[in-house]
Amino acid sequence: GIPWIVYMVFAAFVMVGTVNAVNLTDGVDGLATGVTIPVMLFYVAVSAWYGRSDLITAAAAMAGGLSAFLIYNFHPAKVFMGDTGSLFLGGAVCGMAFALDLPMVIPVVGLIYVVEVLSDIIQVVYFKKTGGKRFFRMAPLHHHLEMGGWSENKLFCVFSGLTLLLCVLAFWGVMYRYPM
């Protein structure tokens, strides 16, 4: 294996990155909620596949809680999660990945989170390098698409649907990772 200190630096990077990425995704009604539900269902499936009943319960509770919250968070939102909620979601996504020893699956099941962060980084770097020009209409990506005419409902459906598809593919990729 890798040295403990290297793993700890890697883990800290993954945790900080994931928590902040989910926070950036929370910019449109229901988006962070809708993207995180399939991720939690992925963790339910992986936990069940490997007989981790403790993690099945935690992931299922998160998926259920988010589904109930979505009733009030979907466009037009009546309740907002804010930074406290979205930072917690990022921690839960990351914590479940480490509990299942699958931190490298986060970029796959959380591709939307990754793209949202990258769009923000690209915008800032491009803005500084070009003396004020913008690469995107607005960052992160969901705001760029919104300014291009996408409705909040379309953003929700496309981002959540893509995440669901990626979660199914990731499950197929990890289901035989450990011997039964």
ABEGO torsion letter per residue (X at the ends): XBBAAAAAAAAAAAAAAAAAAAAAABABBGAAAAAAAAAAAAAAAAAAAAGBAAAAAAAAAAAAAAAAAAAAABOBBABBAEAAAAAAAAAAAAAAAAAAGAAAAAAAAAAAAAAAAAAAAAAAAAAAAAGGBBABABOBAAAAAAAAGBBAAAAAAAAAAAAAAAAAAAAAAAAAABBX
